[in-house]
């Protein structure tokens, strides 16, 4: 999950100021965590608390209310505040940006797909919202289990129907802000597929523009599973997290270590 958080923080300064180059400083003075990191922590906490739908509702609302200015979309912000939260048929990429802990918590592909759907459906119960979360979690899971990029590409294309044949050079010139799963998850996966290491994956993701923090979070989630995360980048990200979120990350990592992950 730290890979997604790094992507979020690095991409945060470019979300509304897109760049179309890979040449930029990873961390800047105004690089901050956003809703992507908050909700990633919420998913991790929900998994540790049981992983039932009500666990996700509770942890997302708990952390969302604790960090009310993290940059949530309007409908999700309303979901956080309402007395009786119900899913609202969203196909936004919020379901994909937060799902990375699922890829690490389970050891069977079918369990990852099932848990990704549960984590998405409490808000993003549109088929595309669920698909975006599942595709992200599955790509990270397959990478974690040692699958090569060709195998990941083939599985995601066949299972979820995403077109992963485009190159970043083809995507970058005309790509614009798009918060839908179908308009950002394939691009984020391609950014990973073209990468050579973790940092290169993050640079790829930011360089296409669009919803930079979320695209980089999705890419970072998969890249972490494939390459691992450089310790220096991990520490720089943790330093920028609120103590509550950092404790959740460290607790989740400890649980995974106990399980031999």
C-alpha positions in Angstrom: 0.0 0.0 0.0 2.9 2.3 0.5 3.4 2.4 -3.3 0.0 3.9 -3.7 0.6 6.4 -1.0 3.9 7.5 -2.6 2.1 7.9 -6.0 -0.6 10.0 -4.3 1.9 12.3 -2.6 4.1 12.7 -5.7 1.2 13.3 -8.0 -0.6 15.7 -5.6 1.1 18.8 -6.9 0.4 17.9 -10.5 -3.3 17.1 -10.3 -4.4 20.6 -11.2 -1.1 21.5 -12.9 -0.5 18.7 -15.3 2.9 18.1 -16.8 3.8 16.0 -19.8 7.3 15.0 -19.0 9.1 12.5 -16.8 11.6 15.1 -15.7 10.4 16.5 -12.4 11.3 16.4 -8.7 9.5 13.5 -6.9 8.9 15.3 -3.6 8.4 19.0 -3.2 7.7 21.3 -0.3 4.0 21.2 -1.1 3.7 17.5 -1.8 0.9 16.2 0.4 -1.2 13.2 1.0 -4.7 13.4 -0.3 -7.9 11.4 -0.2 -6.2 8.6 -2.1 -3.9 7.9 0.9 -6.6 8.4 3.5 -8.9 5.9 1.8 -6.1 3.4 1.2 -5.4 3.4 4.9 -9.1 3.0 5.5 -9.2 -0.2 3.3 -6.2 -1.6 5.2 -7.9 -0.9 8.5 -11.1 -2.5 7.3 -9.2 -5.6 6.2 -7.6 -6.0 9.6 -11.0 -5.5 11.2 -12.6 -8.3 9.2 -13.1 -7.1 5.6 -16.9 -7.2 5.7 -18.9 -4.4 3.9 -19.7 -2.7 7.2 -16.0 -2.6 8.1 -15.3 -0.6 5.0 -18.2 1.7 5.6 -17.0 2.3 9.2 -13.3 2.9 8.5 -13.8 5.0 5.5 -16.2 7.3 7.4 -14.0 7.3 10.4 -10.9 8.4 8.6 -12.8 10.5 6.1 -14.3 12.6 8.9 -10.9 12.8 10.6 -9.4 14.3 7.4 -12.3 16.2 6.0 -10.2 18.4 3.7 -8.3 15.7 1.9 -9.9 16.4 -1.5 -12.9 14.0 -1.8 -15.3 14.1 -4.7 -18.6 15.7 -4.0 -20.7 12.5 -3.9 -18.2 10.7 -1.7 -18.0 13.7 0.6 -21.8 13.5 0.9 -21.6 9.8 1.6 -19.1 10.5 4.4 -21.5 13.0 6.0 -24.9 11.4 5.6 -26.5 9.5 8.4 -27.4 6.5 6.4 -24.6 5.8 3.8 -25.6 3.9 0.7 -23.7 3.1 -2.4 -24.3 5.6 -5.2 -23.5 3.8 -8.4 -20.3 5.5 -9.0 -17.7 4.5 -11.7 -15.2 7.0 -10.5 -11.6 5.9 -9.9 -11.9 6.3 -6.1 -12.6 2.5 -6.0 -9.2 1.8 -7.7 -7.1 4.4 -5.9 -7.8 2.8 -2.4 -7.8 -0.9 -3.2 -4.1 -1.8 -3.0 -4.1 -3.4 0.5 -6.4 -6.1 -0.9 -3.6 -7.3 -3.2 -1.4 -8.1 -0.2 -4.0 -9.4 2.3 -5.0 -12.5 0.4 -3.1 -15.4 -1.3 -5.7 -16.5 -3.8 -6.7 -14.6 -7.0 -10.4 -15.3 -6.4 -10.2 -13.9 -2.9 -8.5 -10.8 -4.2 -11.2 -10.2 -6.8 -14.0 -10.8 -4.3 -12.5 -8.5 -1.7 -11.8 -5.8 -4.3 -15.5 -5.9 -5.2 -16.6 -5.6 -1.6 -14.2 -2.7 -1.0 -15.6 -0.9 -4.0 -19.3 -1.7 -3.8 -19.9 0.2 -0.5 -19.7 3.3 -2.6 -18.8 2.5 -6.2 -21.3 -0.3 -7.0 -21.4 0.5 -10.8 -19.9 -2.3 -12.8 -17.1 -0.1 -14.0 -16.3 1.1 -10.5 -16.1 -2.5 -9.4 -14.1 -3.5 -12.4 -11.5 -0.7 -11.9 -10.9 -1.8 -8.3 -10.6 -5.5 -9.3 -8.3 -4.8 -12.2 -5.9 -2.7 -10.1 -5.9 -5.3 -7.2 -5.4 -8.2 -9.6 -2.6 -6.6 -11.5 -0.8 -5.9 -8.2 -1.5 -9.4 -6.9 -0.2 -11.0 -10.1 2.9 -8.8 -9.9 3.4 -9.7 -6.2 3.2 -13.4 -7.1 5.9 -13.1 -9.8 3.9 -12.8 -13.0 5.6 -11.0 -15.8 4.2 -8.0 -17.5 3.0 -9.9 -20.6 1.0 -12.2 -18.4 -0.4 -9.4 -16.4 -1.4 -7.5 -19.6 -3.0 -10.6 -21.1 -5.0 -11.4 -17.9 -6.3 -7.9 -17.4 -7.3 -7.5 -21.0 -9.1 -10.8 -21.2 -10.7 -10.6 -17.7 -11.7 -7.0 -17.6 -11.8 -5.9 -21.3 -9.3 -3.0 -20.9 -7.2 -2.0 -24.0 -3.6 -2.1 -22.8 -2.1 -2.1 -26.3 -1.5 1.7 -26.4 1.8 3.3 -25.5 2.4 6.2 -23.2 3.7 8.1 -26.2 0.3 7.6 -27.9 -1.7 8.4 -24.7 0.2 11.4 -23.4 -0.4 14.2 -26.1 -4.2 14.1 -25.9 -4.9 12.8 -22.5 -6.9 15.1 -20.2 -8.4 15.0 -16.7 -10.7 12.0 -16.4 -11.8 10.6 -13.0 -13.7 7.6 -14.3 -12.3 4.1 -13.8 -12.6 3.3 -17.5 -10.7 6.6 -18.4 -7.8 6.3 -16.0 -7.3 2.7 -14.7 -6.1 1.4 -18.1 -3.7 4.3 -18.5 -2.3 3.8 -15.0 -1.7 0.1 -15.7 0.0 1.0 -19.0 2.3 3.4 -17.0 3.4 0.4 -15.0 3.8 -1.9 -18.0 6.2 0.5 -19.6 8.2 1.1 -16.5 11.7 -0.2 -15.6 11.6 0.2 -11.8 9.4 1.7 -9.1 10.4 5.3 -9.6 10.2 5.1 -13.4 6.6 3.8 -13.0 5.6 6.9 -10.9 7.2 9.2 -13.4 5.4 7.5 -16.2 2.1 7.9 -14.4 2.5 11.6 -13.7 3.8 12.3 -17.1 0.5 11.5 -18.9 -1.3 14.3 -17.0 -5.0 13.9 -16.0 -5.9 13.0 -12.5 -2.2 12.8 -11.6 -2.3 11.8 -7.9 -4.9 9.0 -8.4 -3.2 7.6 -11.6 0.1 7.6 -9.8 -1.5 5.9 -6.8 -2.9 3.1 -9.0 0.4 2.7 -10.8 2.4 2.9 -7.6 0.3 0.1 -6.1 1.2 -2.3 -8.9 4.8 -1.1 -9.1 5.4 -1.8 -5.4 4.2 -5.4 -5.9 6.5 -5.8 -8.9 9.7 -4.0 -7.8 9.4 -3.2 -4.2 9.8 0.4 -2.9 13.2 2.1 -2.4 13.6 2.7 1.3 14.3 6.4 0.8 11.0 7.0 -1.0 9.1 5.1 1.6 10.5 7.2 4.4 9.9 10.4 2.5 6.3 9.4 2.1 5.8 8.3 5.7 7.2 11.6 6.9 4.4 13.4 5.0 1.6 11.3 6.5 -0.4 12.3 9.5 0.5 10.1 12.5 -2.8 8.3 12.4 -2.3 7.2 8.9 1.3 6.3 9.4 0.4 4.0 12.3 -2.1 2.2 10.1 0.5 1.7 7.4 3.0 0.3 9.9 0.4 -1.9 11.6 -0.7 -3.3 8.2 2.9 -4.0 7.3 3.4 -5.8 10.6 0.4 -8.0 10.0 1.7 -8.9 6.6 5.2 -9.7 8.0 3.6 -12.0 10.6 1.9 -13.8 7.7 5.2 -14.1 5.8 4.2 -11.7 3.0 
